[in-house]
Amino acid sequence: MTDAFGDGWSNNYWTWSTGGAQLDSGTLASGSSGTAQLCIFYEAFACYTLAVSDEGTFASEISWRIDDTDGTPDLASGGAPGSAY
């Protein structure tokens, strides 16, 4: 997670969900960068969605990237609002 101005995500947040159930959510509370780790048990044929809100302020400063734990970088990336499946 990054914030171009360096003051955090200003009440914008990310949410991981599957099948309409929220798995985890969070934000970059302060600073210009941070990480969050989501550990899930793989479920066959399950779809997981990352959604990044633009409900706070200064959404244009936000960017994010999903990396795999096996070292594969940048599986998906974007800004706010944004999502990845």
N, C-alpha and C positions, 0 to 999 in steps of 0.2 A: 504494500500500500504506500502511496506517496501523496504528498500535498505540496504543490508548487510554491505556495507562499510560506510554508513552514509552520503553520499554526494549527495543524490537525484538520480533521474533516468537517468542522463547524456544524455539528448535529446531523450530518449525513452518515449513513451506516450501510453495512453489508449484511446479507442474510443468506444462509445455505438452507435449502429445503428439498424435500422429496415427497411426492404424492400429496402435496398440500400441507405436509407437516414440517414445521420449522425445526431444523437440526441445531443451528447455532447462529448467532449474530454478534456484531461488534462494530467498532469504529476505530479510527486513528484519533485517539483522544488529544494528542498534542504532537508537535514536531513535524518533520518533513517526511519521515518514512517509518515503517513498522512492518511486522509480520504477524500473521495469525495462522495457526495450524488446525486443520480439521482432520480428525482421524475417524474413519467410519469402517464398519465391517462391510465388505463388498457384498452386495445383494444382486443376484442375477436378474437382469432385465430391469433394474431400478434406474431411474433417471434422477440426477441431482442437479439442482439449479442454484447458481449464485446470482443474486440480484443486488445491485448497488443503487441506493436511493439518491434522489436529488431534492429531498424534502427540507434539508437544512439550507444553509447559505453557501455561496462561493463554490458551487458544484463544479465549475469549470476548472478549478485547481486540482481536482481529484483524478488519480489514475490508479490502476490496480493490475496485477498479473497473477496468474495461477501457474505454479510450478509443481511438478510431480516429485514425490519423495525419492524416486529412482534416479533423479538427476536431470530429468527432461525439463528444460526451462521453457517458460512462456507458452504453455498449452493454450491459454486464452488471455486476453488483456483488453482493457478498455478504460472508460471514464464513467462519469455519472450523468444521467442515469445509464445503466448498462447491465448486461446479464450474460451469463455463459451457461451452457448445458453440457 
